[in-house]
Amino acid sequence: MKKILFSVLALAFAALMAYSGWRAWQAYGDYRAEAEMHGAVMEYKPRDGGTANQSVIDLQAKYPDVIGWLAVPGTNIDYPFVQSKDNDYYLRRDLNGDHAMAGTLFLDCRCARDFSSQNTIIYGHHMKNGSMFGTLKTFDDKAFFDENKRGTIYLPYETLSLDFFAYLVVKSTDVQIYSADFSEGYFEYVRQNARQYRDIGLTGRERIVTLSTCAYEFDGARMVLLAKIT
């Protein structure tokens, strides 16, 4: 009986090890595919200066769903982003439309592609190797938040400066945060619930960009970094 039990446990352990190895290999493949895609588009990374961002225009010619390019110094966030007719298509697809666990950064389908919405939301996966929006969590650290105040969005014919002012962890169903238009009390809600906050003299008439990714503190948790378009 003991010999049978030992055999069963040994088989179970072997199966567990095999599954763990398969998952590790799968994760490695996912990270490698993301890195290859990212490397392929880095030649299109915009450079500061000039009215037209020709590299974004060229990127749009190759990938029509591309809206622009997002860069956040101090992090690994340096990617083009897209917009589709819904918020599902690019969750698990790369720029070519091929299946990819890392997906692609994408603009909420409810938001105006010219960033004229009051609140423009960009989503990205929280990859454990720090790719995509995996380094957004670094803004939870006060020292990092205080030192890293700005980002940039490059559109075909306009460059937007982002002035970060708040970092929060919220529910995915939070209507205050995940709406294209502000509801009453939005700015006070942000100030009261932010883990990190910087007073930049908001008047309530600003256009805001919200960067969003998964958090794992509770079921349905999301971390968001808010910026004023300056």
trRosetta pair geometry for C-beta under 8 A, 3 or more apart (Angstrom, degrees):
i j d omega theta_ij theta_ji phi_ij phi_ji
1 4 5.8 -53 -152 33 31 110
1 5 6.4 30 151 -17 65 106
2 5 5.6 -54 -147 38 34 112
2 6 6.2 37 153 -22 67 106
3 6 5.7 -52 -147 35 30 113
3 7 6.4 33 152 -21 63 105
4 7 5.7 -55 -151 34 31 112
4 8 6.4 32 152 -19 65 104
5 8 5.7 -53 -149 35 32 111
5 9 6.3 30 154 -16 66 106
6 9 5.8 -56 -147 39 31 110
6 10 6.2 33 153 -22 65 108
7 10 5.6 -54 -147 36 30 113
7 11 6.4 30 154 -18 64 105
8 11 5.8 -56 -150 36 30 110
8 12 6.3 29 152 -19 65 107
9 12 5.6 -54 -147 37 32 112
9 13 6.2 33 154 -19 66 106
10 13 5.7 -53 -146 36 30 111
10 14 6.3 31 153 -19 64 106
11 14 5.6 -54 -146 37 31 112
11 15 6.3 33 154 -20 65 105
12 15 5.7 -54 -149 35 31 112
12 16 6.4 32 152 -20 64 105
13 16 5.6 -53 -148 35 32 112
13 17 6.3 30 154 -17 65 106
14 17 5.8 -55 -148 38 31 110
14 18 6.3 32 153 -20 64 106
15 18 5.7 -55 -148 36 31 112
15 19 6.3 30 154 -18 65 106
16 19 5.8 -55 -148 37 30 110
16 20 6.3 31 154 -19 65 107
17 20 5.6 -52 -145 37 31 112
17 21 6.3 32 155 -19 63 106
18 21 5.7 -55 -150 37 30 111
18 22 6.4 31 152 -20 64 105
19 22 5.6 -53 -148 36 32 112
19 23 6.3 32 154 -18 66 104
20 23 5.8 -54 -147 37 31 110
20 24 6.4 31 153 -19 64 106
21 24 5.7 -53 -147 36 32 111
21 25 6.3 30 155 -17 65 106
22 25 5.7 -57 -149 38 31 110
22 26 6.2 33 152 -21 66 106
23 26 5.5 -52 -145 36 32 113
23 27 6.3 34 154 -20 65 104
24 27 5.7 -52 -148 35 30 111
24 28 6.4 35 151 -21 63 104
25 28 5.5 -50 -149 34 33 115
25 29 6.5 35 151 -20 63 104
26 29 5.6 -55 -153 35 32 113
26 30 6.5 34 150 -21 66 103
27 30 5.5 -51 -149 33 35 113
27 31 6.4 31 154 -16 67 104
27 128 7.8 -21 -162 50 128 126
28 31 5.9 -56 -148 38 30 108
28 32 6.2 30 154 -20 65 109
29 32 5.7 -55 -143 38 30 111
29 33 6.2 31 157 -21 65 106
30 33 5.9 -55 -148 34 28 110
30 34 6.5 26 154 -17 63 106
30 100 7.6 124 -147 -170 77 64
30 101 4.2 -32 -136 48 126 132
30 102 6.2 143 171 -35 94 90
31 34 5.8 -56 -150 37 32 110
31 35 6.2 31 153 -19 66 108
31 102 7.7 104 -100 -59 39 127
31 127 7.3 132 -103 -179 84 127
31 129 5.1 60 -122 6 129 158
31 131 6.9 153 -139 4 79 140
32 35 5.7 -55 -146 37 31 111
32 36 6.3 32 155 -20 65 106
33 36 5.8 -54 -148 35 30 111
33 37 6.5 28 155 -16 64 106
33 94 7.6 -122 152 -57 104 140
33 100 5.8 -156 128 -131 128 97
33 101 7.7 101 64 28 130 86
33 102 7.2 -177 90 11 95 116
34 37 5.8 -58 -150 38 31 109
34 38 6.1 30 154 -19 67 109
34 94 8.0 -166 -107 -98 58 115
34 100 6.8 124 -79 -179 74 117
34 101 7.8 -75 -50 69 111 79
34 102 3.9 57 -90 0 126 164
34 127 7.0 -136 91 -112 179 162
34 131 5.3 111 130 134 140 160
34 132 7.1 -70 -160 -40 141 98
35 38 5.7 -54 -143 39 30 111
35 39 6.1 32 156 -21 64 107
35 131 7.1 -111 -71 -94 73 148
36 39 5.8 -53 -146 36 28 112
36 40 6.5 32 154 -24 62 106
37 40 5.7 -55 -152 31 31 113
37 41 6.8 11 158 -6 65 107
37 94 5.0 -118 -122 -150 156 137
37 95 6.7 155 -169 15 117 101
37 96 8.0 -124 -123 -2 115 103
37 100 7.0 9 -27 -127 157 156
37 102 7.9 -174 46 70 136 131
38 41 6.4 -69 -151 42 30 97
38 42 6.4 46 153 -45 67 100
38 79 6.9 -65 -123 -105 98 94
38 131 7.1 -126 -42 -150 153 120
39 42 5.7 -40 -147 6 33 119
40 43 7.6 -50 170 11 36 103
41 44 5.3 -49 -176 33 69 114
41 45 7.8 103 132 -51 72 72
41 59 6.8 62 -154 -126 102 119
41 79 7.8 57 92 -147 135 63
41 80 5.8 -95 164 2 145 121
41 95 6.9 106 -68 -6 138 159
42 45 5.3 -6 -165 -28 57 114
42 78 7.8 39 -115 125 94 112
43 55 8.0 -158 128 -146 56 116
44 55 4.5 151 -169 176 62 100
44 56 7.2 112 166 -79 105 37
44 58 6.1 -150 -125 85 106 106
44 59 4.3 97 -177 -70 153 112
44 69 7.6 -168 121 -79 94 136
44 80 7.0 5 96 -57 127 128
45 55 6.5 -23 75 143 20 157
45 69 6.7 145 -136 -165 54 154
45 71 7.8 82 -157 -77 103 126
45 78 6.9 4 -121 168 125 104
46 53 4.4 -21 -122 -156 131 120
46 55 4.9 -169 -86 57 60 122
46 56 5.7 -5 -67 -36 118 99
46 69 5.3 171 2 52 109 146
46 154 3.9 179 28 -159 160 171
46 159 7.7 -174 139 -102 149 109
47 55 7.4 96 2 -6 75 137
48 152 7.8 -79 -85 -145 99 166
48 159 7.3 95 -126 -149 69 165
50 53 7.3 142 92 -79 106 47
50 54 7.8 -20 118 -14 150 94
51 157 6.4 7 149 -164 88 72
51 158 7.8 -15 -173 -85 70 43
52 57 6.7 2 175 -28 106 135
52 156 6.8 -16 -152 160 78 66
52 157 5.4 -24 -106 -111 71 68
53 56 4.2 40 107 13 113 115
53 57 6.8 156 92 -15 62 85
53 68 7.9 67 70 -142 151 87
53 69 7.5 -141 156 23 150 118
53 154 4.6 131 -117 178 167 110
53 155 6.8 138 26 83 130 31
53 156 6.0 -135 55 -143 90 25
53 157 7.4 -136 17 -69 77 23
53 159 6.7 118 -54 -70 121 93
54 57 5.3 -54 -150 37 39 115
54 58 6.2 41 152 -20 70 103
55 58 5.6 -50 -147 37 33 113
55 59 6.3 36 151 -22 64 105
55 69 7.7 3 103 -25 108 149
55 154 7.9 12 70 136 102 147
56 59 5.4 -51 -145 36 34 114
56 60 6.4 38 153 -21 64 102
56 66 7.2 -160 -165 136 76 123
56 68 5.8 -4 -143 -132 139 57
56 69 5.8 -126 -92 -11 106 106
56 80 7.7 155 -123 -118 80 106
56 154 5.5 -165 -52 128 137 104
56 155 6.6 171 137 174 164 20
56 156 5.0 -143 105 -89 115 55
57 60 5.8 -52 -150 33 30 112
57 61 6.7 36 149 -24 61 102
57 156 4.9 88 -74 -140 80 101
58 61 5.6 -50 -155 27 35 116
58 62 6.9 23 151 -10 64 105
59 62 5.9 -62 -155 41 35 105
59 63 6.1 -27 166 39 73 100
59 66 5.1 -86 127 111 102 171
59 69 7.6 95 36 -59 163 108
59 80 5.9 -153 166 -106 151 149
60 63 6.7 -78 -125 71 27 62
60 64 6.3 54 -178 -122 70 37
60 66 4.9 -132 -92 70 64 108
60 156 6.5 -24 -10 -80 147 120
61 64 7.9 21 -135 -79 14 66
63 66 4.7 80 94 -27 102 109
63 80 7.5 105 72 125 141 152
63 82 7.2 -81 144 -96 118 119
63 95 4.7 -43 -118 -179 151 110
63 96 7.8 -86 -104 -74 109 42
65 82 4.1 36 128 -160 103 115
65 83 6.3 -158 -175 56 85 47
65 84 6.1 1 -147 -76 135 72
65 90 7.7 -180 136 -66 148 130
65 95 7.7 -168 61 -146 107 71
66 80 5.2 -29 -137 172 114 128
66 81 7.4 113 -148 79 65 32
66 82 5.4 -59 -93 -96 40 78
66 95 7.3 15 -66 -137 102 115
67 81 5.7 -34 49 94 103 82
67 82 6.1 143 -5 -133 87 23
67 83 5.2 61 -50 -10 125 105
67 107 5.5 25 1 -14 161 138
67 113 5.2 -139 -127 -156 117 97
67 155 7.2 -42 155 -119 73 85
68 80 7.1 -169 110 -147 28 69
68 81 6.3 -4 65 50 66 90
68 153 5.5 56 123 176 143 89
68 154 5.4 176 -174 86 99 52
68 155 4.4 -53 -96 -91 129 56
68 156 7.3 -115 -95 -26 83 58
69 79 7.1 -165 -151 107 70 29
69 80 5.0 -46 -97 -97 74 61
69 81 7.3 153 -108 8 24 76
69 153 7.1 159 79 -157 48 50
69 154 4.3 -4 54 53 100 107
70 77 6.3 -48 120 159 103 103
70 78 7.6 -143 97 -120 61 23
70 79 5.9 -6 57 63 90 72
70 80 7.7 130 15 -126 73 14
70 81 5.5 38 -9 -19 114 122
70 105 6.5 -111 30 142 131 162
70 122 6.5 130 -66 161 157 168
70 151 6.9 13 -173 161 82 126
70 152 7.6 163 -152 88 42 52
70 153 5.5 -14 -100 -105 69 78
70 154 8.0 -151 -65 22 28 73
70 211 7.8 140 -176 -102 150 118
71 77 6.9 149 -147 113 28 78
71 78 5.0 34 -118 -117 79 73
71 151 6.2 177 93 -167 53 83
71 152 4.9 -4 59 59 101 94
71 153 7.9 -179 24 -80 69 34
71 154 7.4 38 -1 -11 108 104
72 75 4.7 1 100 43 108 120
72 77 4.0 24 33 72 111 122
72 78 7.4 -126 34 -61 60 64
72 148 7.6 60 171 170 91 123
72 151 4.1 -29 -102 -110 71 122
72 162 7.9 -46 -99 69 85 139
72 211 7.8 8 -60 -77 146 169
73 148 6.6 -160 91 -141 80 100
73 150 7.3 21 31 82 111 75
73 151 7.0 -170 11 -104 70 62
74 138 7.5 -152 137 107 101 144
74 144 7.2 154 161 -163 135 94
74 147 7.3 149 -114 109 154 99
74 148 4.2 -104 46 -106 162 133
75 135 4.0 167 -155 106 97 130
75 136 7.1 51 -148 -75 153 42
75 138 6.2 -173 -98 39 100 135
75 148 7.5 96 -28 -173 94 158
76 130 5.1 106 0 147 151 95
76 131 6.0 -96 132 -110 142 38
76 132 8.0 21 105 36 112 23
76 134 6.7 -4 57 61 130 96
76 135 4.7 127 21 -3 90 136
77 124 7.7 149 -122 54 104 168
77 132 7.9 15 -105 157 75 27
77 133 6.5 35 -95 -107 112 56
77 135 6.4 -134 -29 61 88 106
77 136 7.1 68 -56 -69 133 79
77 151 7.5 -21 97 -132 126 134
77 211 7.7 8 -142 -155 160 150
79 104 7.9 -177 166 -161 128 67
79 105 5.0 124 106 1 131 134
79 124 7.5 118 59 -112 152 141
79 132 7.2 16 -40 -122 161 50
80 95 7.2 42 80 -90 128 132
80 104 7.9 -25 91 -168 83 107
80 105 7.2 174 100 55 40 111
81 104 7.2 147 -134 152 50 88
81 105 3.8 -70 -104 110 93 106
81 106 6.0 173 -172 -92 88 23
81 107 6.0 104 139 -39 117 82
81 122 5.7 -30 -150 -145 162 120
81 124 7.9 -87 -107 -69 110 106
82 90 5.7 158 71 -82 124 160
82 95 7.0 165 -52 -114 136 77
82 104 5.5 24 16 126 120 131
82 105 7.2 131 16 87 70 61
82 106 5.1 -34 70 -110 77 82
82 107 7.0 -134 102 12 32 86
83 106 6.2 131 -95 -168 41 84
83 107 4.0 -33 -84 58 102 110
83 108 8.0 -16 -126 65 99 23
83 109 6.5 137 -171 -101 92 58
83 111 7.8 -122 -119 70 133 90
83 113 5.6 -127 23 -98 159 105
84 87 7.6 163 65 -82 101 25
84 88 7.9 -94 88 57 138 53
84 89 4.1 -117 153 45 173 136
84 90 5.8 170 -15 -17 129 102
84 106 6.5 -24 5 -155 93 137
84 109 6.4 -53 82 -87 59 110
85 89 7.4 73 44 -20 71 138
85 109 6.1 54 168 -138 22 135
86 89 5.9 114 66 -19 88 94
86 109 5.5 -44 -118 -38 18 160
87 91 7.5 65 147 -52 62 105
87 106 7.1 160 -138 106 64 129
87 108 6.2 -8 -93 -135 119 61
87 109 5.4 -123 -51 -3 77 106
87 123 7.1 73 -159 15 106 152
88 91 5.6 -44 -160 -3 44 122
89 93 6.2 -42 156 27 67 137
89 106 7.8 147 70 -116 85 164
90 93 5.2 -91 -122 60 46 94
90 103 5.5 95 150 -172 68 96
90 104 4.3 -72 -173 54 117 100
90 105 7.9 -29 138 76 136 17
90 106 4.3 135 70 -56 140 140
91 103 5.0 -66 173 -108 25 137
91 106 7.9 -73 -61 20 51 139
91 125 7.9 104 -162 -65 63 105
92 99 6.0 -6 143 -150 98 71
92 100 6.3 172 177 66 53 48
92 101 6.3 -10 -137 -110 89 32
92 103 5.4 -53 -78 -80 26 88
93 96 7.9 -131 174 72 90 56
93 97 5.4 -11 -176 -147 130 35
93 98 6.4 141 -152 67 77 28
93 99 6.4 -54 -100 -101 65 31
93 100 5.9 83 -153 29 18 91
93 103 6.4 31 40 -132 42 62
93 104 6.5 -40 91 -1 66 109
94 97 7.3 -59 69 7 61 17
94 98 5.4 -10 39 58 103 84
94 100 4.0 71 -41 -8 92 151
94 102 7.6 41 -84 71 89 93
94 103 7.5 -178 -76 -166 48 19
94 104 5.8 117 -141 -58 35 107
95 104 5.9 121 -62 -104 64 143
100 103 6.1 173 94 -63 93 23
100 104 7.5 71 73 -41 132 79
101 125 7.8 126 142 -153 66 174
102 125 5.7 -149 -158 50 52 142
102 127 5.8 4 -122 -80 98 133
102 131 6.4 -28 -138 107 137 125
102 132 5.5 -171 -171 -46 100 130
103 106 7.6 -78 158 -11 113 110
103 124 7.4 -180 89 -147 114 54
103 125 5.3 128 36 -26 115 120
103 132 7.3 63 65 -117 87 146
105 122 6.0 16 178 176 103 106
105 123 7.0 171 -153 84 57 47
105 124 4.4 -20 -103 -85 82 107
105 132 6.8 170 -61 -150 87 84
105 133 7.4 118 -99 -44 100 99
106 122 7.1 173 88 -152 27 66
106 123 5.7 -16 62 57 77 93
106 124 7.8 148 17 -75 59 62
107 111 5.6 -112 170 69 101 119
107 113 6.6 116 98 -110 163 69
107 120 6.8 -33 -147 -177 104 96
107 121 7.2 121 -160 81 55 56
107 122 5.7 -34 -96 -99 58 74
108 111 4.6 82 72 -4 94 110
108 120 7.3 -174 35 -167 104 51
108 121 4.0 43 -19 67 130 105
108 122 7.5 -109 -15 -73 78 30
108 123 6.9 97 -65 -18 75 105
108 178 7.9 166 -108 -160 151 81
108 180 6.9 -157 102 -78 133 97
110 117 7.7 97 121 -115 76 155
110 180 4.6 -133 124 -40 108 133
111 115 7.8 13 161 -106 112 43
111 117 4.5 -102 -146 10 79 157
111 119 7.4 -100 -106 101 116 57
111 120 4.6 114 -170 -129 143 68
111 121 6.0 -179 -39 29 142 73
111 180 5.1 -173 -87 -119 69 111
112 115 6.6 -117 91 -13 92 9
112 116 4.5 -35 87 49 154 86
112 117 4.6 166 17 -35 93 89
112 120 7.3 -78 55 -96 69 107
112 180 7.8 111 -8 -167 74 127
114 155 7.5 73 -135 -149 56 158
115 120 5.1 -47 -128 -47 72 160
115 153 7.3 127 -72 102 151 151
115 155 7.4 -120 -2 -59 122 142
115 160 6.3 -42 96 -67 173 159
115 207 6.5 92 157 157 89 142
115 209 7.3 -25 -140 -81 115 102
115 229 6.5 128 160 -91 130 158
116 207 7.3 -86 -147 -116 26 142
117 120 5.1 129 63 -71 111 76
117 180 4.6 -72 -163 -174 135 96
117 181 7.0 -107 -168 -67 88 63
117 207 7.3 112 86 -147 46 102
118 180 6.7 109 46 149 81 55
118 181 4.9 80 29 -127 129 51
118 182 5.0 -103 140 -14 146 88
118 207 6.2 -134 -143 -121 34 63
118 208 6.6 18 152 25 63 92
119 179 6.2 73 56 89 140 59
119 180 5.6 -166 66 -152 85 28
119 181 6.8 -159 19 -70 98 12
119 182 6.3 123 -31 -61 115 71
119 207 7.8 -169 -72 -165 31 59
119 208 4.8 -11 -110 71 71 106
119 209 7.8 155 -160 -95 53 19
119 210 5.9 21 -177 -12 99 117
120 180 7.5 37 -89 -137 43 79
120 207 7.2 27 -6 171 105 100
120 208 7.1 -180 25 93 67 53
120 209 5.1 -25 70 -110 97 69
120 210 7.1 176 85 23 43 74
121 178 6.5 45 -93 -133 160 65
121 180 7.4 -100 -1 -89 104 66
121 209 7.9 158 -87 -164 27 53
121 210 4.6 -21 -108 69 73 108
121 212 6.0 2 -168 0 100 126
122 209 6.8 7 1 -175 109 98
122 210 7.1 171 25 86 64 55
122 211 5.4 -20 69 -109 99 64
122 212 7.1 161 81 23 46 78
123 133 7.8 -89 174 -19 42 150
123 212 5.2 -34 -103 74 69 98
123 213 7.1 132 -161 -83 62 56
124 132 4.5 -176 169 172 110 97
124 133 3.5 133 88 -25 113 112
124 136 7.7 145 69 -35 113 132
124 211 7.4 -16 18 -169 109 89
124 212 7.7 144 25 78 64 52
124 213 5.4 -37 76 -85 72 107
125 132 4.7 21 62 118 79 162
125 133 6.3 159 72 34 30 94
125 134 7.6 1 111 -56 71 81
125 213 6.6 78 171 -141 11 105
125 214 7.2 -3 -152 9 53 109
126 132 7.3 -124 -82 93 14 114
126 133 5.7 -55 -84 90 56 91
126 134 5.5 108 -166 -101 50 58
126 136 7.2 -87 -105 37 90 111
126 137 7.4 67 -142 -35 116 112
126 213 4.3 125 -60 157 90 119
126 214 4.4 -115 10 57 126 86
126 215 7.3 139 -67 -74 165 37
126 216 8.0 -153 101 -31 153 97
126 223 7.7 88 -87 34 133 112
127 130 6.7 -52 92 42 93 16
127 131 4.4 -22 74 62 149 81
127 132 4.7 106 -5 31 115 109
127 133 7.6 119 9 51 79 52
127 134 4.2 -70 62 -58 69 125
128 134 6.6 -139 -47 -134 6 129
129 134 6.5 -15 70 -174 43 177
130 134 4.2 -162 -134 103 21 128
130 135 5.1 43 -158 -56 87 94
131 134 5.5 54 48 8 34 129
132 213 7.6 136 127 -113 103 135
133 136 4.6 1 177 -22 89 123
133 211 6.7 175 -127 167 125 104
133 212 7.7 -4 -163 97 169 29
133 213 3.7 -169 108 -64 138 142
134 137 7.6 -41 169 10 44 104
134 213 7.7 -145 -70 171 31 163
135 138 5.2 -5 178 -7 78 118
136 139 6.4 -38 176 13 55 111
136 211 6.2 -159 -122 126 130 118
136 213 5.2 144 34 25 148 130
136 223 5.8 154 117 104 116 121
136 225 5.8 -138 -160 -17 102 123
137 140 5.5 -21 -178 -1 64 118
137 215 7.5 130 -97 -109 106 90
137 223 6.1 78 -92 78 71 175
138 141 6.0 -41 -177 21 56 111
138 144 5.0 -107 156 154 90 163
138 148 7.9 37 113 33 114 153
139 144 6.2 -126 -103 108 36 111
139 145 5.0 83 -162 -89 70 88
139 148 7.2 -106 -98 76 86 121
139 164 7.3 -113 -133 177 138 148
139 167 4.3 -178 127 -94 112 145
139 196 6.3 -137 157 47 83 148
139 225 5.3 82 45 -101 168 119
140 144 8.0 28 55 58 43 123
140 145 7.6 -177 38 -48 3 117
140 167 6.1 -150 -83 138 50 142
140 169 7.9 27 -102 -44 117 110
140 195 6.0 -8 -138 111 76 144
140 196 6.9 -171 -134 -19 30 121
140 223 7.3 -66 -60 -141 110 136
141 144 4.1 65 80 16 107 111
141 145 6.5 179 86 -14 51 87
142 145 5.5 -55 -142 39 31 113
142 146 6.1 30 159 -20 66 107
142 196 6.0 179 -104 -110 63 111
143 146 5.9 -55 -147 36 27 110
143 147 6.3 15 158 -11 63 113
144 147 6.0 -66 -145 43 29 104
144 148 5.8 -10 170 12 70 117
145 148 6.8 -73 -128 52 19 85
145 164 7.6 -129 -156 122 77 129
145 167 6.1 -108 -109 -4 129 135
145 196 4.1 -102 -139 -180 171 154
145 198 7.4 -169 152 -41 103 113
146 149 7.8 -11 177 -65 28 93
146 198 7.7 146 -108 -86 59 120
148 164 7.2 16 118 39 75 147
149 163 6.6 -8 158 -151 91 65
149 164 5.7 -155 -164 46 42 94
149 198 7.3 -76 -126 79 99 177
150 161 6.3 -23 -161 -174 116 93
150 162 6.0 142 -161 79 60 66
150 163 6.0 -21 -102 -101 82 51
150 164 6.7 -148 -79 2 27 89
151 161 7.9 147 81 -165 43 50
151 162 4.0 -13 62 59 85 126
151 164 6.8 71 -4 -44 99 105
151 227 6.4 -83 39 -94 108 164
152 159 6.5 -13 -168 -175 106 98
152 160 7.0 148 -161 80 54 56
152 161 6.1 -28 -105 -109 73 53
152 162 6.5 -144 -69 11 23 93
153 159 7.3 162 85 -160 52 51
153 160 4.3 -5 59 58 101 108
153 162 6.5 82 -14 -40 94 111
153 209 7.0 -179 -33 -102 142 162
154 159 5.5 -14 -111 -113 65 83
154 160 7.9 -150 -69 26 24 72
155 158 4.5 5 62 60 118 83
155 159 7.1 -160 29 -79 73 34
155 160 6.8 55 -9 -11 107 101
160 209 7.8 122 129 -43 139 141
160 229 5.2 -41 -168 -144 118 104
160 230 7.9 123 -176 49 70 50
161 229 7.2 118 71 -161 53 53
161 230 4.6 -48 86 65 106 95
162 209 5.7 -65 -118 47 118 137
162 227 3.7 18 -174 158 101 152
162 228 7.3 142 -158 67 54 39
162 229 6.6 -34 -100 -98 61 53
162 230 7.4 157 -107 13 11 90
163 200 5.7 144 139 -159 128 162
163 227 5.8 142 62 -164 37 84
163 228 4.6 -23 61 58 102 93
163 229 7.9 -173 17 -78 85 6
163 230 4.9 65 -20 -29 117 126
164 167 7.8 23 176 -53 115 87
164 198 7.2 73 110 31 69 131
164 225 6.0 -30 -136 174 116 103
164 226 7.0 119 -150 83 64 46
164 227 4.7 -46 -87 -93 53 91
165 197 6.7 20 159 -158 71 60
165 198 4.8 -119 -140 63 62 88
165 199 7.7 79 -154 -91 110 11
165 200 4.9 -101 -99 5 124 123
165 202 7.0 121 154 -49 171 121
165 226 5.9 -53 61 98 80 96
165 227 6.7 131 7 -116 78 38
165 228 6.1 40 -11 -14 127 99
166 190 5.1 17 -177 171 178 111
166 191 7.4 -104 -98 -84 135 44
166 194 4.2 -95 -153 -113 103 137
166 196 6.7 160 -151 89 41 65
166 197 5.0 8 -107 -109 83 73
166 198 7.3 -142 -60 25 53 69
166 225 7.5 166 91 -154 53 43
166 226 4.3 5 59 46 96 118
167 194 6.3 95 58 -163 45 92
167 195 5.5 -57 97 61 90 95
167 196 4.2 25 37 46 108 105
167 197 7.8 -134 29 -62 64 51
167 223 7.2 0 -174 -174 90 96
167 224 7.3 173 -150 88 48 51
167 225 5.4 -11 -104 -105 80 71
167 226 7.5 -156 -72 16 35 78
168 177 7.1 -138 79 -97 140 140
168 190 6.9 -110 -45 -145 140 71
168 193 5.6 43 -131 119 126 96
168 194 5.1 -82 -73 -111 91 57
168 195 6.1 150 -109 2 40 85
168 223 7.3 171 91 -151 45 54
168 224 5.3 -9 60 57 89 95
168 226 7.4 30 5 -15 104 111
169 195 6.5 39 1 -26 90 131
169 215 5.2 -37 -138 27 107 175
169 217 6.0 35 172 27 149 143
169 221 5.8 -1 -180 -170 102 107
169 222 7.1 164 -156 82 57 39
169 223 5.2 -28 -99 -97 75 71
169 224 7.8 162 -93 16 28 72
170 174 4.2 -34 161 -17 126 158
170 177 5.3 128 75 0 167 156
170 193 7.2 59 -86 144 100 138
170 221 7.6 142 78 -153 26 60
170 222 5.6 -29 69 66 74 91
170 224 6.2 -12 20 6 113 120
171 174 4.9 132 63 -42 76 89
171 220 5.3 23 -153 122 80 112
171 221 6.9 -58 -101 -102 45 43
171 222 7.0 50 157 18 12 96
172 178 7.4 38 -180 -38 48 156
172 220 4.6 -108 13 -173 106 89
172 221 7.6 -7 -34 29 83 2
172 222 5.1 111 -82 -29 68 123
173 178 7.6 -106 -163 38 16 139
173 220 6.8 -3 -7 170 93 138
174 177 4.4 33 107 26 118 108
174 178 5.9 113 78 4 70 99
174 222 7.6 -132 17 50 116 120
175 178 6.4 -72 -119 61 29 82
175 179 5.6 44 179 -46 67 116
175 183 6.8 42 126 -15 99 146
176 179 7.0 -63 -154 11 11 114
176 183 6.0 -95 -112 44 65 116
176 185 7.8 -62 -124 96 122 87
176 186 5.8 165 -165 -121 92 73
176 189 4.9 -88 -170 117 155 159
176 190 7.7 -164 145 -56 121 75
177 190 7.9 118 -91 -91 86 91
177 210 6.5 140 -179 -142 84 152
177 212 7.9 123 148 -93 118 125
177 222 7.9 178 107 89 148 127
177 224 5.8 173 -169 8 136 171
178 210 7.8 -146 -93 109 52 159
178 212 7.6 52 -93 -89 96 162
179 182 7.1 137 91 -95 115 20
179 183 6.3 63 55 -26 161 96
182 186 4.0 -90 -157 -12 103 156
182 187 7.7 4 -150 -33 140 78
182 204 7.8 -161 106 -162 168 77
182 208 7.9 91 -68 15 108 130
183 186 5.8 127 58 -62 59 96
185 188 5.1 -62 -163 51 74 111
185 189 5.4 83 135 -33 89 101
186 189 5.7 -62 -151 34 26 114
186 190 6.5 25 155 -19 64 105
187 190 5.6 -49 -149 33 34 113
187 191 6.4 34 153 -19 64 105
187 202 5.6 -170 -142 117 138 140
187 204 5.8 -104 -10 -93 144 78
188 191 5.6 -52 -146 36 34 112
188 192 6.2 28 158 -15 66 109
189 192 6.1 -63 -147 40 26 105
189 193 6.1 -5 166 5 64 119
190 193 6.5 -78 -140 50 22 92
190 194 5.7 38 165 -49 66 108
190 197 7.6 138 139 -114 84 116
190 226 6.4 -31 -149 17 138 169
191 194 6.2 -40 -137 7 21 116
191 197 5.9 91 -136 -148 60 153
194 197 4.0 104 94 -64 145 104
199 202 8.0 -116 -155 5 57 86
200 228 6.2 -150 96 13 142 140
202 206 5.8 -76 -141 -2 88 136
202 228 6.7 -158 -98 -79 96 137
203 206 6.7 124 46 -31 78 88
206 228 4.7 -47 -176 -138 146 105
206 229 7.0 158 -180 41 90 73
207 228 7.4 108 72 -159 51 61
207 229 4.5 -19 84 33 102 124
208 226 5.9 -19 -168 -165 116 98
208 227 6.9 143 -159 76 64 44
208 228 6.2 -43 -102 -99 65 51
208 229 7.2 -144 -86 -8 16 86
209 226 7.4 151 80 -156 51 48
209 227 4.7 -15 59 63 97 99
209 228 8.0 178 18 -91 80 5
209 229 6.2 96 -23 -58 103 91
210 224 5.4 -15 -169 -166 98 118
210 225 7.5 149 -157 73 49 45
210 226 5.6 -15 -103 -102 72 73
210 227 8.0 -173 -75 24 32 71
211 224 6.6 150 76 -157 52 60
211 225 4.5 -10 56 56 109 96
211 226 7.9 -153 22 -70 73 29
211 227 7.5 41 -10 -2 102 109
212 222 5.6 3 -165 175 100 123
212 223 7.4 161 -147 84 52 46
212 224 4.9 -13 -97 -102 78 89
213 222 6.9 160 84 -157 27 78
213 223 5.9 -16 65 59 79 90
214 221 7.1 82 -172 88 62 71
214 222 6.3 -62 -114 -109 34 64
214 223 7.6 24 109 16 18 84
215 221 3.9 -76 79 126 98 109
215 222 5.8 150 9 -130 95 8
215 223 4.3 105 -60 -33 115 91
216 221 6.4 -155 -59 61 8 126
217 221 4.8 135 48 -113 82 173
218 221 4.8 109 54 -51 68 115
